[in-house]
């Protein structure tokens, strides 16, 4: 793999600004000034399509030098998550036109095949935005489970409708293996137990509960009460919340809720039973389409990611055909939703080199020349 400075020239102003605001030395509650955020409606194209909102970010005090579609991960808040909103402001404050959609499936905490079509319509809204420089082909930055629709959308790119590039942050190769990790099985490394309820939200039709709507509402309330609060990852801290949210559930519904939230054991066995009843999840596997991707791809993963293990980066990179334009970066500076640290001097130097490569990848995928 080439070192970061062996690739094409970049816009150094963009790179400097990104480095300043995304540096571990910059407080995470600070964001650049001079950024306008507005909402756009992504309209249906077919009768089965659902309209949804997307947020557009643009710089007010500097020219727009690139365009980027940011695909959120699976999160009920979408771009309204304060951590993502700050990241989007950093991108725009550096000189990019940025669009990030409230994908209906992800805000419902579900991973479905319809994600790719919805993301394609979001890309269309970015392409059609009057502020987009027509000399720039937008790229995609995907986060976590957003890797699935982003990789599949990249495979749809054509010479007539190209893509500037794709940066996958914290993505996965094997959906079943990733679910197993979320349930504490298989992969090594840290695990965030607060994600376990979402596995069961996605398996709800095959759990055989008499009150699925009540179960879904309770699991969502638990997620909304705990996500974004790292201190609640400790079992002793989130158990009282789980008990309180599920207090009115009874019978089989209560039994499944307690397993799904970790109050009782048996999560992996229950999920396995539901997965057998559901059948294939081929539509959730990104690997079959990788050979069709022609744009540059950058795979980035945090070594301490406790949602999708960093070993998924290796598996995803290995699944691309020989000769594909794929670069990989593993970092200790960023985990799944938070920051790490520099460690010792040698580690700090390696991390700085890796960070430079990651920032340069953002610039390259968002400033590719050519108008689709």
Wavefront OBJ file of the C-alpha trace (Angstrom):
o trace
v 0.000 0.000 0.000
v 1.432 3.423 -0.849
v 2.246 5.825 1.926
v -0.163 8.780 2.242
v 2.168 11.264 0.540
v 2.603 9.098 -2.563
v -0.926 9.768 -3.830
v -2.174 12.725 -5.872
v -1.834 16.330 -4.689
v -4.508 17.576 -2.316
v -6.048 20.885 -1.366
v -3.746 21.765 1.525
v -6.156 24.278 3.006
v -8.760 21.543 3.344
v -6.243 19.173 4.849
v -5.005 21.726 7.374
v -8.519 22.599 8.537
v -9.582 18.960 8.850
v -6.437 18.160 10.794
v -6.998 21.059 13.144
v -10.604 20.237 13.995
v -10.324 16.444 14.024
v -7.102 16.383 16.023
v -7.310 14.674 19.428
v -5.925 17.925 20.823
v -9.078 19.846 19.851
v -11.962 19.599 22.363
v -14.827 17.505 21.022
v -17.412 20.114 21.981
v -15.916 22.714 19.637
v -16.943 23.104 15.995
v -15.825 25.570 13.324
v -17.834 28.771 12.873
v -19.155 29.965 9.557
v -21.182 26.855 8.663
v -24.778 26.924 7.443
v -27.019 23.913 7.996
v -30.299 23.561 6.136
v -32.811 20.796 5.504
v -33.820 19.371 2.143
v -36.547 16.881 1.307
v -35.475 13.794 -0.613
v -38.523 13.044 -2.726
v -39.748 9.607 -3.820
v -38.991 8.434 -7.339
v -41.250 5.382 -7.292
v -44.553 4.677 -5.524
v -42.828 2.413 -2.981
v -40.256 5.054 -2.034
v -40.524 6.962 1.233
v -39.688 10.662 1.430
v -37.134 11.627 4.040
v -35.118 14.602 5.154
v -31.433 15.275 4.702
v -29.252 17.968 6.192
v -26.997 20.074 3.971
v -23.924 21.773 5.433
v -21.974 24.444 3.566
v -19.220 26.927 4.412
v -20.136 30.613 4.498
v -16.682 32.139 4.775
v -14.775 30.226 2.112
v -15.411 28.741 -1.352
v -16.764 25.224 -1.695
v -13.917 22.987 -2.838
v -15.541 19.579 -2.737
v -18.732 17.616 -2.131
v -19.345 14.649 0.152
v -22.308 12.398 0.913
v -22.011 11.161 4.498
v -23.979 7.998 5.164
v -24.732 7.720 8.883
v -24.624 4.474 10.757
v -27.595 2.793 12.372
v -28.783 5.425 14.863
v -32.224 6.705 15.791
v -31.042 10.335 15.604
v -29.318 10.179 12.215
v -27.361 13.393 11.504
v -28.976 14.970 14.587
v -26.687 12.896 16.804
v -24.482 15.667 18.286
v -21.279 13.729 17.519
v -22.187 13.348 13.850
v -23.507 16.898 13.578
v -20.159 18.188 14.845
v -18.253 16.015 12.337
v -20.411 17.300 9.488
v -19.751 20.880 10.577
v -16.015 20.183 10.590
v -16.198 18.870 7.024
v -18.204 21.866 5.834
v -16.117 24.348 7.788
v -13.070 23.048 5.938
v -14.598 23.846 2.547
v -16.902 20.961 1.595
v -20.552 20.829 0.627
v -21.882 17.968 2.760
v -25.195 16.114 2.662
v -26.212 13.542 5.285
v -29.623 11.843 5.135
v -32.048 10.637 7.792
v -32.338 7.182 6.235
v -35.724 5.788 7.348
v -34.401 2.282 8.004
v -31.482 3.453 10.106
v -33.543 5.884 12.178
v -35.897 2.936 12.796
v -32.789 0.979 13.931
v -33.156 -1.530 11.106
v -30.774 -2.818 8.428
v -32.722 -3.487 5.226
v -32.179 -3.900 1.517
v -34.020 -0.638 0.806
v -31.142 1.341 2.319
v -29.201 1.400 -0.941
v -32.050 2.860 -2.992
v -32.660 5.510 -0.338
v -28.975 6.421 -0.239
v -28.934 6.673 -4.031
v -31.722 9.234 -3.872
v -29.745 11.162 -1.253
v -26.771 11.195 -3.615
v -29.082 12.530 -6.310
v -30.104 15.383 -4.005
v -26.433 16.274 -3.509
v -25.725 16.109 -7.233
v -28.658 18.403 -7.942
v -27.886 20.928 -5.212
v -27.223 24.336 -6.781
v -24.189 24.983 -4.548
v -22.305 21.890 -5.730
v -19.331 22.794 -7.935
v -20.065 21.153 -11.285
v -16.353 20.478 -11.764
v -16.391 18.124 -8.752
v -17.636 14.543 -8.582
v -18.924 13.880 -5.041
v -17.595 11.044 -2.909
v -19.135 9.038 -0.089
v -18.067 8.749 3.549
v -19.832 5.864 5.305
v -20.019 5.221 9.032
v -20.431 1.801 10.685
v -23.389 -0.130 9.238
v -23.646 2.566 6.579
v -20.924 0.593 4.831
v -23.542 -1.778 3.379
v -25.562 0.731 1.309
v -22.444 2.774 0.532
v -20.505 -0.154 -0.932
v -23.560 -1.295 -2.865
v -24.157 2.221 -4.171
v -20.512 2.531 -5.213
v -20.961 -0.644 -7.240
v -23.780 1.065 -9.182
v -21.564 3.948 -10.341
v -21.106 4.240 -14.101
v -18.895 6.343 -16.387
v -21.950 8.503 -17.016
v -22.620 8.836 -13.266
v -19.263 8.325 -11.548
v -18.302 8.544 -7.910
v -15.282 10.441 -6.651
v -14.381 7.722 -4.170
v -15.556 5.942 -1.056
v -14.245 6.080 2.505
v -15.611 3.337 4.768
v -15.186 4.053 8.476
v -15.833 1.119 10.804
v -17.558 -1.067 8.203
v -18.121 -4.804 8.047
v -17.640 -7.700 5.649
v -19.681 -10.475 7.279
v -23.078 -9.490 8.718
v -23.634 -12.693 10.699
v -20.185 -12.501 12.251
v -20.780 -8.874 13.179
v -24.100 -9.728 14.825
v -22.379 -12.487 16.778
v -19.852 -9.963 18.051
v -22.679 -7.645 19.131
v -23.999 -10.574 21.189
v -20.624 -11.312 22.764
v -19.675 -14.278 20.603
v -16.726 -14.953 18.333
v -14.604 -11.885 17.716
v -11.948 -10.733 20.126
v -11.790 -7.235 21.491
v -14.141 -4.904 23.359
v -17.906 -5.129 22.967
v -20.540 -2.475 23.573
v -23.458 -4.284 25.285
v -25.819 -1.399 24.565
v -26.082 -2.522 20.936
v -27.493 -5.954 21.754
v -31.156 -4.796 21.844
v -30.887 -3.591 18.225
v -30.011 -7.107 17.075
v -33.351 -8.258 18.439
v -35.211 -5.302 16.940
v -34.016 -6.567 13.562
v -35.084 -10.136 14.417
v -38.465 -9.122 15.832
v -40.661 -10.904 13.220
v -39.006 -14.228 14.085
v -38.994 -13.972 17.903
v -42.556 -15.275 18.400
v -43.691 -12.692 20.922
v -47.401 -11.913 21.456
v -46.892 -8.142 21.662
v -44.205 -7.247 19.098
v -45.121 -3.556 19.000
v -44.741 -3.206 22.768
v -41.448 -5.070 22.692
v -40.132 -2.869 19.872
v -41.170 0.307 21.699
v -39.484 -0.836 24.916
v -36.250 -1.800 23.174
v -36.165 1.541 21.390
v -36.752 3.427 24.658
v -33.854 1.546 26.211
v -31.599 2.466 23.273
v -32.631 6.118 23.363
v -31.975 6.196 27.120
v -28.477 4.748 26.925
v -26.742 5.447 23.619
v -24.196 8.241 23.600
v -23.462 7.769 27.315
v -20.296 5.631 27.566
v -20.572 5.327 31.328
v -23.723 3.232 30.861
v -21.827 0.437 29.104
v -21.098 -0.984 32.546
v -23.726 -3.607 33.396
v -24.359 -2.163 36.838
v -25.162 1.204 35.251
v -27.523 0.158 32.456
v -29.368 -2.664 34.244
v -31.555 -0.318 36.336
v -32.577 1.506 33.165
v -33.475 -1.780 31.474
v -35.509 -2.837 34.513
v -37.423 0.442 34.599
v -38.167 0.537 30.848
v -39.431 -3.047 30.765
v -41.335 -3.002 34.042
v -44.793 -3.224 32.449
v -44.036 -6.059 30.022
v -45.333 -9.508 30.872
v -45.057 -13.135 29.805
v -43.080 -14.083 26.704
v -42.694 -10.419 25.719
v -41.012 -9.647 29.040
v -38.836 -12.755 28.767
v -37.481 -11.756 25.350
v -37.012 -8.150 26.466
v -34.924 -9.221 29.454
v -32.699 -11.380 27.255
v -32.396 -8.679 24.590
v -31.294 -6.035 27.104
v -28.886 -8.355 28.922
v -30.870 -8.624 32.136
v -31.014 -12.392 31.575
v -28.660 -14.750 29.752
v -29.411 -16.565 26.503
v -29.034 -13.813 23.885
v -26.956 -15.794 21.406
v -29.148 -18.900 21.556
v -32.312 -16.817 21.113
v -30.806 -14.943 18.174
v -29.652 -18.174 16.529
v -33.191 -19.553 16.674
v -34.568 -16.373 15.092
v -31.855 -16.324 12.432
v -32.660 -19.902 11.408
v -36.318 -18.957 11.081
v -35.457 -15.851 9.051
v -33.269 -17.653 6.536
v -30.738 -16.021 4.233
v -29.267 -12.590 4.809
v -27.506 -12.414 1.445
v -28.886 -8.920 0.821
v -26.971 -7.754 3.900
v -23.632 -9.010 2.581
v -21.546 -6.347 0.780
v -18.959 -8.770 -0.620
v -20.764 -9.941 -3.796
v -20.709 -6.407 -5.281
v -17.113 -5.440 -4.459
v -15.740 -6.540 -7.839
v -18.035 -3.987 -9.517
v -16.575 -0.989 -7.655
v -14.286 1.075 -9.866
v -13.664 4.171 -7.745
v -10.888 4.430 -5.121
v -11.861 2.879 -1.781
v -10.343 3.734 1.592
v -11.094 1.418 4.528
v -10.607 2.923 8.000
v -11.206 1.216 11.327
v -10.491 1.931 14.977
v -8.476 -0.740 16.746
v -10.672 -0.284 19.830
v -14.007 -0.340 17.972
v -16.447 -2.067 20.338
v -19.357 -2.252 17.880
v -17.797 -3.731 14.728
v -14.410 -5.371 15.426
v -11.386 -4.117 13.505
v -10.887 -7.606 12.049
v -13.789 -6.817 9.708
v -11.538 -4.317 7.923
v -9.107 -7.125 7.093
v -11.935 -9.347 5.874
v -13.436 -6.558 3.761
v -10.089 -5.639 2.202
v -9.391 -9.291 1.385
v -12.767 -9.617 -0.356
v -11.882 -7.066 -3.048
v -10.418 -8.509 -6.251
v -6.689 -8.328 -6.834
v -5.636 -4.982 -8.237
v -8.548 -3.019 -6.782
v -7.736 0.535 -5.666
v -8.144 -0.135 -1.935
v -6.202 1.515 0.893
v -6.522 0.490 4.546
v -5.942 2.388 7.775
v -6.224 1.114 11.346
v -6.086 3.739 14.031
v -5.975 4.013 17.792
v -7.001 7.674 17.682
v -10.656 6.950 16.916
v -12.826 4.053 18.038
v -16.438 3.651 16.899
v -17.949 6.823 18.343
v -15.153 8.354 20.379
v -11.482 9.125 20.527
v -8.496 7.186 21.719
v -5.054 8.458 22.605
v -1.497 8.674 21.340
v 0.121 6.156 23.733
v 3.928 6.224 23.682
v 6.102 8.298 21.361
v 6.535 5.581 18.717
v 2.802 4.845 18.692
v 2.106 8.567 18.528
v 4.233 8.991 15.402
v 2.567 6.036 13.666
v -0.852 7.382 14.591
v -0.025 10.800 13.183
v 1.065 9.228 9.888
v -2.144 7.185 9.811
v -4.238 10.248 10.634
v -2.614 12.170 7.786
v -3.508 9.332 5.420
v -7.118 9.259 6.619
v -7.553 13.020 6.274
v -5.979 12.948 2.847
v -8.413 10.191 1.848
v -11.353 12.411 2.881
v -10.001 15.209 0.696
v -9.370 12.918 -2.269
v -12.826 11.316 -2.342
v -14.573 14.685 -1.978
v -12.560 16.714 -4.513
v -12.296 14.342 -7.466
v -12.444 16.214 -10.767
v -15.187 15.637 -13.302
v -18.891 16.369 -13.430
v -21.407 13.518 -13.461
l 1 2 3 4 5 6 7 8 9 10 11 12 13 14 15 16 17 18 19 20 21 22 23 24 25 26 27 28 29 30 31 32 33 34 35 36 37 38 39 40 41 42 43 44 45 46 47 48 49 50 51 52 53 54 55 56 57 58 59 60 61 62 63 64 65 66 67 68 69 70 71 72 73 74 75 76 77 78 79 80 81 82 83 84 85 86 87 88 89 90 91 92 93 94 95 96 97 98 99 100 101 102 103 104 105 106 107 108 109 110 111 112 113 114 115 116 117 118 119 120 121 122 123 124 125 126 127 128 129 130 131 132 133 134 135 136 137 138 139 140 141 142 143 144 145 146 147 148 149 150 151 152 153 154 155 156 157 158 159 160 161 162 163 164 165 166 167 168 169 170 171 172 173 174 175 176 177 178 179 180 181 182 183 184 185 186 187 188 189 190 191 192 193 194 195 196 197 198 199 200 201 202 203 204 205 206 207 208 209 210 211 212 213 214 215 216 217 218 219 220 221 222 223 224 225 226 227 228 229 230 231 232 233 234 235 236 237 238 239 240 241 242 243 244 245 246 247 248 249 250 251 252 253 254 255 256 257 258 259 260 261 262 263 264 265 266 267 268 269 270 271 272 273 274 275 276 277 278 279 280 281 282 283 284 285 286 287 288 289 290 291 292 293 294 295 296 297 298 299 300 301 302 303 304 305 306 307 308 309 310 311 312 313 314 315 316 317 318 319 320 321 322 323 324 325 326 327 328 329 330 331 332 333 334 335 336 337 338 339 340 341 342 343 344 345 346 347 348 349 350 351 352 353 354 355 356 357 358 359 360 361 362 363 364 365 366 367 368 369 370 371 372
